[in-house]
Amino acid sequence: MFKKQRPILSGLLIVLLLVAGSCKSKFEKLKASNDNAKKYQAALAYYNKKEYSRALELFETLVQRYRGQAQAEDLYYYYAYANYNLKDYTSARYHFKTFADTYPSSLRAEECRFMAAYCYYLDSPIYSLDQENTNKAIEALQLFINLYPKSERVAEAGKLIQNLRDKLERKSYENAKLYLTIGDYQSAVMAFGNTLRDYPDTKYAEELEYLTIRAQYLYSKHSNEYKQEERYNLTLSFEQQFAEKYPTSTYMHDALALKKESEQGIILNKRILAEAANDQKLARKLAKKDTVTGQPPAEKIDDNKKIPN
């Protein structure tokens, strides 16, 4: 039975291959032809059928040929969108921007200017990666708002900008916490301050201000004894500011514990320095101690005093 069917199946396969070959041949012939009008209509037909890859191939052969002609504007508009629909956002944003720059008086200029910025938005990576495209997306969206302040797309552009700023805020927050995790306490204090300065309304503010106290305390504890009192006092200053700002904070118990340990650290430090004043050997030993210019070993944290996530 199968032997009888084998010639039939082989014949069908040959027919299918011939049909496929003829279709491909027909498209390739069209692509290579000099009939620009026919090629243009075919490109639009492919585009409307959502066959964007074939439409794009034809558009690419027509862009130069229609330069300066009446159809050029429509052609370039669909060319940009063909790239966009194929998710080639890098090419799409270039062509959308080129369209807006080339045809500033077009009714589509506003749309294409927005789409160029939106392609940057779509190419913005997750917060943990390099945020160059995120910053460029914010700039492009802000430029759109400045150019078209009355546009219906302004509200959407504003929302997109906020999403991007939230991503930059998250990156800043996570990077700052990383310094604390690896034991670079001085950098952690500076990074927490930078995040709070750059994002004054951040949802992480309370946690960041608590972690500033903790990082400053650990920095003080690992410092050269001749620097400790000054640095412990800064810890106490951070704690006082935190207590005034967040009196009912869930971090208040730990903040008070750090305050107490800092006060005890100052007392111990004064005792050690008093001994060093009468003991030259001890004074020389203290003078050689690192002042935490590098990264001290990460502090071991009790289970009851874990740094909040």
C-alpha positions in Angstrom: 0.0 0.0 0.0 2.8 2.4 1.0 4.7 1.5 -2.2 1.7 2.6 -4.3 1.4 5.9 -2.4 5.0 6.7 -2.6 4.9 8.0 -6.2 1.8 10.1 -5.4 3.5 11.7 -2.4 6.6 12.4 -4.4 4.6 14.0 -7.1 2.8 16.2 -4.6 6.1 17.2 -3.0 7.5 18.2 -6.4 4.4 20.3 -7.2 4.7 22.1 -3.8 8.3 22.8 -4.4 7.5 24.1 -7.9 4.8 26.4 -6.5 7.0 27.7 -3.7 9.8 28.2 -6.2 7.5 30.1 -8.6 6.3 32.4 -5.8 9.8 33.2 -4.7 10.8 33.7 -8.3 7.9 36.1 -8.8 8.8 38.2 -5.8 12.5 38.2 -6.7 11.6 39.3 -10.2 9.4 42.1 -8.9 12.1 43.2 -6.5 14.7 43.4 -9.3 12.3 45.0 -11.8 12.4 48.7 -12.9 8.7 49.1 -12.7 8.7 51.3 -9.6 4.9 52.0 -9.7 4.1 48.3 -9.7 6.7 47.6 -7.0 5.3 50.4 -4.9 1.8 49.1 -5.1 3.0 45.6 -4.3 5.0 46.9 -1.3 1.8 48.6 0.1 -0.2 45.4 -0.5 2.4 43.4 1.5 2.4 46.0 4.2 -1.4 45.9 4.5 -1.3 42.1 4.7 1.2 42.5 7.5 3.9 40.8 5.5 6.4 43.4 6.7 9.6 41.6 5.8 8.7 41.5 2.1 7.2 45.0 2.2 10.5 46.3 3.7 12.6 44.6 1.0 10.6 46.5 -1.6 10.5 49.8 0.3 14.3 49.6 0.6 14.7 49.4 -3.2 12.3 52.3 -3.7 13.4 54.9 -1.1 16.2 56.3 -3.3 14.2 56.1 -6.5 11.3 58.2 -5.2 13.5 60.8 -3.5 12.0 64.3 -4.2 8.8 62.9 -5.7 5.3 63.3 -4.4 5.1 59.7 -3.3 8.3 59.9 -1.2 6.6 61.1 1.9 4.1 58.2 2.0 6.8 55.7 1.1 9.2 56.8 3.8 6.3 56.8 6.4 5.5 53.2 5.7 9.2 52.3 5.5 9.7 53.5 9.0 6.6 51.6 10.3 7.8 48.4 8.5 10.9 48.5 10.6 8.9 49.2 13.7 6.5 46.4 13.1 9.5 44.0 12.6 10.6 45.2 16.1 13.8 46.8 14.7 13.5 49.7 17.0 17.0 51.1 16.3 16.3 51.4 12.6 12.7 52.5 13.1 13.6 55.4 15.4 16.2 56.6 12.9 13.7 56.6 10.1 10.9 58.2 12.2 13.3 61.0 13.2 14.5 61.4 9.6 10.9 61.6 8.5 10.1 64.4 11.1 13.2 66.3 10.1 12.6 65.9 6.4 8.9 66.7 6.4 8.4 69.1 9.3 5.2 70.5 7.8 3.7 67.1 7.3 0.6 66.1 9.3 2.5 63.0 10.2 5.6 64.9 11.6 4.2 65.0 15.1 3.4 61.3 15.1 6.8 60.3 13.8 8.6 62.5 16.3 6.7 60.8 19.0 7.4 57.3 17.5 11.1 58.0 17.3 11.1 58.8 21.1 8.9 55.8 21.7 11.4 53.5 20.0 14.0 54.7 22.4 11.6 53.9 25.2 11.1 50.3 23.8 14.9 49.9 23.6 15.4 50.9 27.2 16.8 47.9 29.1 16.1 46.5 32.5 17.3 48.7 35.4 20.4 46.6 36.1 21.9 47.3 32.6 23.5 50.4 31.1 20.8 53.1 30.9 22.1 55.1 28.0 19.0 54.5 25.9 16.8 55.3 28.9 18.4 58.7 29.2 18.1 59.3 25.4 14.4 58.2 25.6 13.8 60.8 28.3 15.5 63.5 26.3 13.6 62.6 23.1 10.2 62.5 24.9 10.9 65.8 26.6 11.8 67.3 23.2 8.5 66.0 21.8 6.6 67.7 24.7 8.5 70.9 24.1 7.9 70.9 20.4 4.2 69.9 20.6 2.9 71.1 24.0 -0.7 70.9 22.9 -0.5 67.5 21.4 -2.8 64.7 22.6 0.3 62.6 23.0 1.8 64.8 25.7 0.0 63.0 28.5 1.3 59.6 27.2 4.8 61.0 26.8 4.7 62.3 30.4 3.8 58.8 31.6 6.6 57.2 29.6 9.1 59.7 31.1 7.9 58.8 34.6 8.3 55.1 33.9 11.9 55.7 32.7 12.7 57.9 35.7 11.4 55.1 38.0 13.8 52.7 36.3 16.8 55.1 36.9 15.7 55.6 40.5 15.6 51.8 41.0 19.1 51.5 39.5 20.4 54.3 41.8 18.8 52.6 44.8 20.2 49.2 44.0 23.7 50.5 43.3 23.8 52.4 46.5 22.8 49.3 48.5 25.5 47.3 46.7 28.2 49.5 48.3 26.9 48.6 51.7 26.7 44.9 50.9 30.3 44.8 49.7 31.5 46.8 52.7 32.5 50.0 51.0 30.7 52.1 53.7 31.9 55.5 52.8 30.8 55.1 49.2 27.5 53.7 50.5 26.9 56.9 52.5 27.7 59.1 49.5 25.6 56.9 47.2 22.6 57.0 49.5 22.9 60.8 49.7 23.1 61.1 45.9 20.0 59.0 45.4 18.0 61.0 47.9 19.3 64.2 46.2 18.5 63.1 42.7 15.1 61.6 43.6 13.8 63.6 46.5 10.3 62.0 46.2 11.6 58.5 46.0 9.6 55.7 47.6 12.8 54.4 49.0 13.5 57.5 51.1 12.8 56.1 54.5 14.9 53.0 54.0 17.7 54.9 52.4 17.9 57.3 55.3 18.0 54.4 57.7 20.7 52.7 55.7 22.7 55.9 55.7 22.8 55.7 59.5 24.0 52.1 59.3 26.6 52.7 56.7 28.0 55.7 58.6 28.1 53.7 61.8 30.1 50.9 60.1 32.3 53.4 58.5 33.0 55.0 61.8 33.6 51.7 63.6 36.2 50.6 61.0 38.0 54.0 60.9 41.3 55.0 62.4 40.8 55.9 66.0 41.9 59.5 65.4 38.9 59.8 63.0 36.3 57.8 64.9 34.7 60.4 67.2 34.1 62.8 64.3 32.5 60.0 62.2 30.4 58.6 65.1 29.1 62.1 65.7 28.0 62.3 62.1 26.2 58.9 62.7 24.4 60.5 65.6 23.4 63.5 63.4 22.0 61.2 60.8 20.0 59.3 63.4 18.6 62.5 64.9 17.4 63.7 61.5 15.8 60.3 60.9 14.1 60.3 64.2 12.6 63.7 63.6 11.4 62.8 60.1 10.2 59.2 60.8 9.3 58.9 64.5 7.1 55.9 63.9 9.3 54.2 61.4 9.7 50.4 61.4 13.4 51.0 61.3 13.3 53.2 64.5 14.3 50.3 66.8 17.5 49.6 64.8 18.2 53.3 64.4 18.2 53.7 68.1 20.4 50.7 68.6 23.0 52.3 66.2 22.7 55.5 68.1 23.5 53.7 71.4 26.4 51.8 69.8 27.8 55.1 68.3 27.7 56.7 71.8 29.4 53.8 73.3 31.9 53.9 70.4 32.8 57.5 71.2 33.3 56.6 74.9 35.6 53.7 74.0 37.4 55.8 71.5 38.2 58.5 74.0 39.5 55.9 76.4 41.8 54.4 73.8 43.1 57.8 72.7 43.8 58.7 76.3 45.8 55.6 76.7 47.7 56.3 73.5 48.6 59.8 74.8 50.7 58.0 77.5 51.8 55.0 75.5 54.0 55.8 72.4 53.9 52.2 71.2 50.1 52.2 71.2 50.1 55.7 69.5 52.4 54.4 66.7 50.2 51.4 66.2 47.0 53.5 66.0 48.7 55.9 63.6 49.5 53.0 61.2 45.8 51.9 61.1 44.0 52.3 57.8 41.5 55.1 57.8 39.1 53.1 55.6 40.2 54.5 52.3 39.5 51.2 50.7 36.9 48.6 51.5 36.9 47.1 55.0 35.6 43.6 55.5 31.8 43.4 55.4 30.3 43.6 58.8 28.7 40.5 60.1 25.1 41.2 60.8 23.0 39.5 63.5 19.9 37.7 62.3 17.9 40.3 64.2 19.6 43.2 62.5 19.5 42.2 58.8 19.6 45.0 56.3 16.1 45.4 54.9 15.6 44.3 51.3 
